[in-house]
Amino acid sequence: ESIRKLEDFCCVEQRDRMLTVSPPLRHAIRRDERFRRTNSWLSKCAVKVIEAMSQYEGQDSISLSFIDSALPDLIRSGKEIPFVSALMLPSHFLRVGRTYYDRGDWERSIEFCDKALEAGKQFSIDGRIEANRLVGLARTRIAPNDPEIENILAVLRGFRTRTSRRIAFFIEGFRARKRGEYDIAERKFVEAAELDPENFHVNRELSSVLCRVGRYAEAEPYARAAYQRAQDNPYILDVFIEALEGKQKQGLAVEQREIQHLNEQLKRVCDAGKLQFYNIREARKAFAENEKMVAFGIMGKVIGSASENPEEYMTRSIMYLRAGSAEDARKDIKKLRDLARKNPEAVQYADEAEAEALIAEGRFPDAKRFIDARFMKAVSIRSRLLDALKRAIAYEPQSAPDWLKDWARTS
């Protein structure tokens, strides 16, 4: 009776003689910090499973579902059980590669996806497309200028399916975003969206890029479409709120109750997953309400001593500049430069914060030269920074030479 109810509510599914947790529930659990276990705990479980399988003899029977569920752990362990190893398929290596990707271990993800791809045409087309997708995204995260990415894109285009083309456009857009080339990223994500308008990954990335360059009204439909497909995804909730609040700041009509509801959702999801999206929004809200000490207190807790999120440092550096503390802002900009050694995307955040700092410090000629040199491939951000520079020159004309004042008046 209890099992039937669990099946009726899509909590479990029956496979052979085994009951497994349903995929949607597994997906939700993976994002909830309360259910997360350490690698050592998972390894101990894998050892127990492998030890149990090692005791099976020729005359014993063993469920194929049990073997299938144990194979990824067997692959990770590097151990070999002859009768089980013979059942290993490329899809098992792909599953391990996907697990490592979800955990942020890009190198290991590439290693196991490459092993899956060694099967060549013995591996299904869908499987090869997925393995190349993971490798392409992992390589982009490690080094967006890696020439191997072009080879992966060529392979994906070679499959000539709608899915493979959409993934190729997505990787190109993702690579452009990591390089700070937001105009190219937008174009590639639009091409991906045309091939799969309901794909929430594509819609999320496209809305994120549009928000990044301040085009909130254009970002909203894509954020809303992503939200309709994944309402408990914190990344989607955050970008959806960003689009709506951005519209509101630009004087466009929004539904305040919707923003409030989304913020409540975001708080619940962030509390469960120990994520910082909601706290950063609270810090920005406090700063806008002139509660600067509260805002800096929240950001201090968010960043802590080991944060590697460039957006967090840029957010705080801009707050410091608005509060008149260029010295503290410079410390966060330096941290962004340090992060750029491992995360190429941090370069763009550092450059944007640097331009803001030069304007705040009244170094207008330096600011103009810096913006012109660094933002040629991010036209929208360049335009916004130049507008900020013009306003600063109008407010403090004595800090600008005649040629710069002429530019500010006539351009």
N, C-alpha and C positions, 0 to 999 in steps of 0.2 A: 504493500500500500504506500509506504513512504517513498520507495524508489519510483513508483509510478507517478507520484506527485512531483518528484524532482524532475522526471522526464517531461511531464506536462508543462512545467514552468521553464523548460529548456535549460535546466541547471546541469544535467548530466546527459551523456549519450552512451548507448550500448554498442560496444565493438567486440564481436565474438562473445567470449564469456566475461569480458571486462567492462566496467563502467568508467568512463572518463569525464572530466569536467568539460562542459561545452566550450567551444572556441570563444564566443563573446565574453563569457565569464573569465576565461583564462586571460584574455586581452585586458580586461579591466583590472584583474588582480596584478598583472605585471607592472601596472603603473602605480599601484598602491604601495607605499613604503611599508605599511604594516605587514604585508605579506612577503616582503623581500627578504631573501636569505643570503648569507655571505657565500663566497665561492668555496670556502673551506667546508661549510655545512653541506652544500650541494655535492662537493667531491666525496664526502663521507657517504652520502646516500648512493652515489654512483658506485662506490667501492662495494657496498652491501649488495646492490643489484648484481654487479659483476661476479661477486663471490657466490651468490645464489645460483647464477647461470653456470658457473664453472663446475658445480656439483652434479649437473645433469649428465646422465649417461645415455648410451645409445638406445636403450630400451625405453627411456623416459619420454613422455610427451610434454611439449611446452607450447604455450599459446603464441601464435604469430604476433598478436597485438602486444604481448609482453616483450617479445624480442624487438619489435619495431620501436617501442617506447624506450628500450634500453640501449639501442644502437648508438644514438648520439653521445651518451655518456661513455660508452665503450670506445668510441672514436677519440673522444677527448682524453681518455685515460692512456691511450697508446697500447693497451693490452690486446692480446689476440686469443680468442676462443674459437678454434677451428670451425666447428659446425655453425657458429654464429657469423664469423667473419665472412663466410661464403655468401651470406645473405645481404651483405652491405651493398647499397645502391648509391649512385651519385646524389640522389635526393637526400640521403642521410647526411652526406658531407654538406649539402646545401643548408639543411636544417641547422647544423652546427655553425656554419658561417653566418646564418641569419641571427642566431642567438648571440654570437660574438658582436655582430653589428649593433644589435639592440642594446648591448652592454657598453658600447663605445670602444670596444677593442678592435680598431680598424685593421691592424696588421693581421691578427688572427682570423678575422673575417675573410680577408683577401686570401689567406693561406688555404682555408677550407673550401672556399668557393672555387679557387683555382683547381683544387683536387676534384671537385665535382665536374668541372669543365674538361678535365683530362679524359672523360668518357666519350667526348666528341659526340657523334651522331647517335650513339647508344643512349644518350640522355635526351629527354624530350625537348622540343623547341621551347615550350613554356619554361621548363627548368633552366635551359641555357640563357634565356632572356632574363630570368630572375637572378641567376648567378652573375651575369654581366652587369645587371643593375646594381647589385650590392657592391661589386668590385669597383664600378665606376664612381659610386657615391663615396665609398671608403677612400679611394685614391684622391678624390676631390677634397675630402675633409683633411687628409694628410698634407697634400701639396697640390693646390689647384692648377699649377703650371706643369704638372707631370705630363710629359709627352705621351705616356702610355694611355692616357684618357682618350686621346684621339683614336687610337686603335680600337678601344672598347666601343666608342661611338660608331666607328665604321662597321664593326661586327653587328651592333644593334640595328643599324640601318639596313644591313644586308639581309636580315630576316624578313623585311618588307611587310610586317604585320602592323596593324593599327597600334597595338600595345607597344611593340618595340620602337616605333617611331615616336610615340608619346614619351617613352622613357628616355630616348636619346635627347629630345628637346628639353626634358626635365633636368637631365644631368648637365646639359649646356647652360641652362638657366641657373642652376645651382652653382656651377663653376663660376659663372659671371658674377653672381652675388657674392661669392667668397672673395673674388678679386676686387669688389667694390664697383663693378661695371653695371650699375643698376639699370641703365637704359637697355643694354643688351639682355640682361636678366629678364626684364619685363617682356621684351619681344619673344624670347624663347618660351617663357611660361605661358604667354598668350597662345603660342602655337601648340603647346602641350594641351592647354585647356580646350582648344578647338577640336582636338581629337578625342577628348574625354571630359566633357563639361561638368560631370558630377564627381570627378576624382577629387577627394578632399585634400590630398597632399598637394596637388597642383594649385587648387584654389587657395589653400593656406599660404603657399609660397608667393603666389602672385599678389595676394592682398598684403602680405608682409612687405614686399618690395614697394608697392604703391604707398603704403603708410610711411615707409622709410624716407620716401622723397616728398612726403607731405600732400599726396593726392588722395585724401581720405574718402571723398565722395565716390571716386572710382574704385577704391578698395572695398567699400562696404558690400556690394553685391557678391563679390568673390568670397569675402569672409562669411557672409550669411549662408552662401551655398555650402561652404565647408562645414559650418556649424550645424546645418540641417542633417549632415551625414555623420557627424561625430561630436555630439553635444557635451561629452565629458572630457574632451581633449583639451588640456590646459593651454597648449600653444595656440589652438584655434580660438578658444575663449579670449585669450589675451589679445590677439590681433583683431578680433571682432570688436572688443571694447575700445581698442586703440582707434579703429576706424570711426566708430560712433562718436567717441569723445573728440577726435580730431575734427569731425564735421561740426560738432557743437562749438568748438573754439573758433571755427571759421564762420560762425553765424548761420549755419545751415540747420534746418529743422531735424530734430531727432526726438525719439520717445524716451523721456527720462526714466520712466518705469522699466523700460527694457534694459537700459544701462545698469540700473540698480539690481535687477534680477540676474543679469549676467555676472556682475561683481560678486553677488552672493554665491552663485555657482562656482566662480573661479576660486573663491576663498575655500569652499568645501574641498574642491579638487586639490588645491595647493596644500591644504592642511593634511590631507590623506597621503599625498606624495612627497611632502616636505620640499615643495618647490617655492620659488621666491617671486613669481609673477605678481601675486596679489600684494605682497609687502612693498614691492617697488612702486606699484600704483598708489598705495597708501602714502608712501614717501613723497611722491610727486604731488598728490592732492594736498598734503600738509604744507609743502613748500608754496604751492599756489595760494594757500590761505594764510600765508605769512607766518606759519608756525615752523620757522627754519630749524630751530633746535630739535624739534620732534622729527622733522624730515631727515636731518643728518644723523640722528640717533637710529632711525630705522635703517638708513642706508649703511651705517656702520655695522649693524647686525647682519644685514644681507651679505655684505662683502666679507666681513670677518677678516681672517688672516690668510685665507688660501683660495679666494675666489679667482676663477680664470675666465669669467664671463665679461667680455669687453663692453657689452652694453651697460652693465652695472657701473663700471668705472666712468664711462662717458656720461651717464646720467648724473652721477655725483659731481663730476668735474664741471658740468654746465651749471649745476646748482651752486657750486662754489663761486663760479664767475658771476652769476646773477647776484650773489650775496656780497660781492666785492672782495673775495679772497682768492686772488690770482695765484698766490703762492701754493695754497692747498690744491687748487686745480692743476697746477703744474706737476704735482706729485702723482696725481691720477693719470695725467697724460704720459708721464714717464713709465708708469706701470703698464699702460696700453702699449707703449713701444716695446717693453719687455715681453708682453704677451704675444706681440706680432712675430717673435722668433719661432713660436710654435703654432700660432693661429693667424694665418695671413689676413683674415677678415678684420683683425684688430687694427691693421694699418689704416683702414678707412675711418674707423671710429677715432683713432688717434689724430688723423689729419683733420677731421671735422672739429674735434675739440681744440686742436691747435689753432685753426682759423678763428674759432670763437674767442680763444684766449688773446690772440693778436688784436682783434677788434676791441675786446674789453680793456686791453692795456693801452689803447690809443695808438698802436703802431700800425696806422692805416696803410702806408705804402707797402710795408712788409705783408700785411694781410692781403692786399690786392694781388701782389706777385705770387704769394703762396696759393691763393684760391685758383688763380689762372693756371698755375703749374700742376696742381694736384687733382683737380676735379674736371678735367676735360672729358672723361668718360662717365661722369655722373652729373648730367646737365641740370637736372632738377635741384640737386643739392647745391651745385655751383650757383644757380640762379638765386636760391634762397639765401645763401651766404653773402652774395653780392648785394642783395637788397638790404640785408642787415648792416653791411658796411656803409651803404649809402645813408641809411638812417643815422648811423653813428657819426658820419661826417657832417650831416646837417645839424646834429645836436652839438658837435664839438668841432667846428670848422677850423679853429686855430691849430689843430693837430694835423691838418692835411695840407700838403703843398698845393700850389695853384693847379698843376696838371691833374691832380686827383680830384680837386673840387670841380674842375671843368668836366671831368668824366662823370662825376656823380650827378651833375646838373643835366647833362646832355644825353646820357645813355638810358 
